[in-house]
């Protein structure tokens, strides 16, 4: 099976929750990249991960899809 990257956008309520998710994601061994916004006092505004295999995807189950209800 060829590697087929997928982009999934999720949302959280605020920077505090985003930081919690960042810590949770790296704690299960998923490489993660934070993005900070200089215009917002270097606030953490997004994170991205490497491609995640099926066995590690379960960590994301409680995240809400961006724009989802």
ABEGO torsion letter per residue (X at the ends): XBBBBBBBBBBBABAAAAAAAAAAAAAAGBBBBBBBBAAAGGBBABBBBBBBBAAAAAAAAABBBBGBX
